[in-house]
């Protein structure tokens, strides 16, 4: 079983300058859908999203692969504090 909170943390923490400000919260969970919200420091938002959203898309792709392995769908929302 994939621990999505730890997976998200391991993907996002190396990217940010303010790791103490990273918050990962499970917003909604059903039997086949998970929704996570990640809040980062406003100065780190660009680092996590990346140019043209490429970094965020890569993070989501990894999460989608882990979720599909368990027969679930996952949604990741990235915001600043």
C-alpha positions as CSV (number, residue, x, y, z in Angstrom):
1,X,0.0,0.0,0.0
2,X,1.3,3.4,-1.0
3,X,1.6,6.1,1.7
4,X,0.7,9.1,-0.4
5,X,1.4,11.7,2.2
6,X,5.0,10.4,2.6
7,X,5.3,10.2,-1.2
8,X,4.2,13.8,-1.7
9,X,6.5,14.9,1.1
10,X,9.5,13.2,-0.5
11,X,8.8,14.8,-3.8
12,X,8.1,18.4,-2.6
13,X,10.6,18.9,0.3
14,X,13.7,18.8,-1.9
15,X,12.3,21.5,-4.1
16,X,11.5,24.1,-1.4
17,X,13.6,26.7,0.5
18,X,11.2,26.7,3.4
19,X,10.5,23.0,4.2
20,X,9.0,24.0,7.7
21,X,6.1,25.7,5.9
22,X,5.0,22.7,3.9
23,X,1.6,21.4,4.9
24,X,0.1,18.2,3.3
25,X,-3.5,17.5,4.1
26,X,-5.9,14.8,3.0
27,X,-9.0,16.8,2.1
28,X,-11.3,14.0,0.8
29,X,-11.2,10.3,0.7
30,X,-13.6,7.8,-0.8
31,X,-13.1,4.2,-1.7
32,X,-11.7,5.0,-5.2
33,X,-10.7,8.7,-4.9
34,X,-8.2,10.7,-2.9
35,X,-7.8,14.5,-2.8
36,X,-4.7,16.1,-1.2
37,X,-3.9,19.7,-0.6
38,X,-0.4,21.0,-0.4
39,X,0.4,24.4,1.0
40,X,3.9,25.9,0.6
41,X,5.5,29.2,1.4
42,X,4.6,31.8,-1.2
43,X,8.2,32.1,-2.3
44,X,8.3,28.4,-3.0
45,X,5.2,28.2,-5.1
46,X,7.0,28.8,-8.3
47,X,9.6,26.1,-7.5
48,X,6.9,23.5,-6.9
49,X,4.8,24.4,-9.9
50,X,7.8,25.0,-12.2
51,X,8.0,26.7,-15.5
52,X,4.8,26.1,-17.5
53,X,3.7,23.8,-14.7
54,X,6.1,21.0,-15.7
55,X,7.3,20.2,-12.1
56,X,3.7,20.0,-10.8
57,X,2.7,17.8,-13.8
58,X,5.6,15.5,-13.1
59,X,4.7,15.2,-9.4
60,X,1.0,14.5,-10.3
61,X,2.2,11.8,-12.9
62,X,4.1,10.0,-10.2
63,X,1.1,10.2,-7.8
64,X,-1.3,9.0,-10.6
65,X,0.9,5.9,-11.2
66,X,0.9,5.0,-7.5
67,X,-2.9,5.5,-7.2
68,X,-3.7,3.5,-10.3
69,X,-1.6,0.7,-8.9
70,X,-4.1,0.6,-6.1
71,X,-7.2,1.1,-8.3
72,X,-7.7,4.7,-7.1
73,X,-7.7,8.2,-8.5
74,X,-5.8,11.0,-6.9
75,X,-6.1,14.8,-7.1
76,X,-3.3,17.1,-5.9
77,X,-4.0,20.8,-5.3
78,X,-1.0,23.1,-4.7
79,X,-1.4,26.5,-3.0
80,X,0.6,29.0,-1.2
81,X,0.1,30.1,2.4
